[in-house]
Amino acid sequence: MNNRSFDHKRIAEGYKDRPFLHKQVIEQFQKDYGARQYENGLDVGCGAGLSAKALKLICKNVTGTDISPEMIAVAQEICGAEGFTFFPCKAEEVPCADTSYDIVTAAGVVQWVDRDAFLQNLRRIMSDDGVVVIYDFCISDRMEDCEAYSTWWHEQYLREFPKPYRNEQVWTQADVEPAGFTIVEQIPLTLSWEFDLDALINIMMIQSNVNVRIEGGEKSVSEAQQWFCATLIEFFADGKEVKSFGKRRIAFDGYRWILKCRNICSLL
């Protein structure tokens, strides 16, 4: 699987309904580093625009880029035009803007990029006091008050849809220093979101391991949907009746890295 695997209308449309956890990440960044309003921001690998929408909470002007034209089209639909600019571009090749970028966010991107080329280009297009916020999160095997969900995850889901390889290397100071950056922090994140059955099936259908099997012709979209419905309904139903509470809270595991220009003494 490669980063072109997300360049499909089905995936792009599915990304519109992903949980808006990006907002939680940006709000936590504000809490930790102060409520500053940035002038010019870049969201690399913006996908369907949720991460760009979150960056706009702390940034006057936001540029979003993604390798997938399908994703860019959906991002423009979600975010609109005011204060946003979107265009398709590789993460390593984002061109200079009229004004240097003060803040860059990269959500779920770094496992797909050429690290050195990406960082060197970022430093070229950023202001001298620029900040880079790298983060990601993924749905976990933990459902609130439901140990059986963890059993389903490991004994059914991952057997049916094995995880594909992805580069999950944690960057070090030695990795970022040649491009002119200092690592300020690298911390884990734990987030959560409530789902009803349909919403949970929708997010599972755009997971990379599910996409691999669909792309490879091993399962059709309808077959995968039916499998999830048949195996997940027990967590939302009592017999054949959907439980009155209707939603279950699921944990997301992630991380946040903050980088700054190496020759700047203060982050803010």
Secondary structure in CASP SS format (residue, H / E / C, confidence):
PFRMAT SS
TARGET T0000
AUTHOR 0000-0000-0000
METHOD secondary structure of the structure
MODEL  1
M C 1.00
N C 1.00
N H 1.00
R H 1.00
S H 1.00
F H 1.00
D C 1.00
H C 1.00
K H 1.00
R H 1.00
I H 1.00
A H 1.00
E H 1.00
G H 1.00
Y H 1.00
K C 1.00
D C 1.00
R C 1.00
P C 1.00
F C 1.00
L H 1.00
H H 1.00
K H 1.00
Q H 1.00
V H 1.00
I H 1.00
E H 1.00
Q H 1.00
F H 1.00
Q H 1.00
K H 1.00
D H 1.00
Y H 1.00
G C 1.00
A C 1.00
R C 1.00
Q C 1.00
Y E 1.00
E E 1.00
N E 1.00
G E 1.00
L E 1.00
D E 1.00
V E 1.00
G C 1.00
C C 1.00
G C 1.00
A C 1.00
G C 1.00
L H 1.00
S H 1.00
A H 1.00
K H 1.00
A H 1.00
L H 1.00
K H 1.00
L H 1.00
I H 1.00
C E 1.00
K E 1.00
N E 1.00
V E 1.00
T E 1.00
G E 1.00
T E 1.00
D E 1.00
I C 1.00
S C 1.00
P H 1.00
E H 1.00
M H 1.00
I H 1.00
A H 1.00
V H 1.00
A H 1.00
Q H 1.00
E H 1.00
I H 1.00
C H 1.00
G C 1.00
A C 1.00
E C 1.00
G C 1.00
F E 1.00
T E 1.00
F E 1.00
F E 1.00
P E 1.00
C C 1.00
K C 1.00
A H 1.00
E H 1.00
E H 1.00
V C 1.00
P C 1.00
C C 1.00
A C 1.00
D C 1.00
T C 1.00
S C 1.00
Y E 1.00
D E 1.00
I E 1.00
V E 1.00
T E 1.00
A E 1.00
A E 1.00
G C 1.00
V C 1.00
V C 1.00
Q C 1.00
W C 1.00
V C 1.00
D C 1.00
R H 1.00
D H 1.00
A H 1.00
F H 1.00
L H 1.00
Q H 1.00
N H 1.00
L H 1.00
R H 1.00
R H 1.00
I H 1.00
M E 1.00
S E 1.00
D E 1.00
D E 1.00
G E 1.00
V E 1.00
V E 1.00
V E 1.00
I E 1.00
Y E 1.00
D E 1.00
F E 1.00
C E 1.00
I E 1.00
S E 1.00
D E 1.00
R E 1.00
M E 1.00
E C 1.00
D C 1.00
C E 1.00
E H 1.00
A H 1.00
Y H 1.00
S H 1.00
T H 1.00
W H 1.00
W H 1.00
H H 1.00
E H 1.00
Q H 1.00
Y H 1.00
L H 1.00
R H 1.00
E H 1.00
F C 1.00
P C 1.00
K C 1.00
P C 1.00
Y C 1.00
R C 1.00
N C 1.00
E C 1.00
Q C 1.00
V C 1.00
W C 1.00
T C 1.00
Q H 1.00
A H 1.00
D H 1.00
V H 1.00
E H 1.00
P H 1.00
A H 1.00
G C 1.00
F E 1.00
T E 1.00
I E 1.00
V E 1.00
E E 1.00
Q E 1.00
I E 1.00
P E 1.00
L E 1.00
T E 1.00
L E 1.00
S E 1.00
W E 1.00
E E 1.00
F E 1.00
D C 1.00
L H 1.00
D H 1.00
A H 1.00
L H 1.00
I H 1.00
N H 1.00
I H 1.00
M H 1.00
M C 1.00
I C 1.00
Q C 1.00
S H 1.00
N H 1.00
V H 1.00
N H 1.00
V H 1.00
R H 1.00
I H 1.00
E H 1.00
G C 1.00
G C 1.00
E C 1.00
K C 1.00
S C 1.00
V H 1.00
S H 1.00
E H 1.00
A H 1.00
Q H 1.00
Q H 1.00
W H 1.00
F H 1.00
C H 1.00
A H 1.00
T H 1.00
L H 1.00
I H 1.00
E H 1.00
F H 1.00
F C 1.00
A E 1.00
D E 1.00
G C 1.00
K C 1.00
E E 1.00
V E 1.00
K C 1.00
S C 1.00
F C 1.00
G C 1.00
K C 1.00
R E 1.00
R E 1.00
I E 1.00
A E 1.00
F E 1.00
D E 1.00
G E 1.00
Y E 1.00
R E 1.00
W E 1.00
I E 1.00
L E 1.00
K E 1.00
C E 1.00
R C 1.00
N C 1.00
I C 1.00
C C 1.00
S C 1.00
L C 1.00
L C 1.00
END
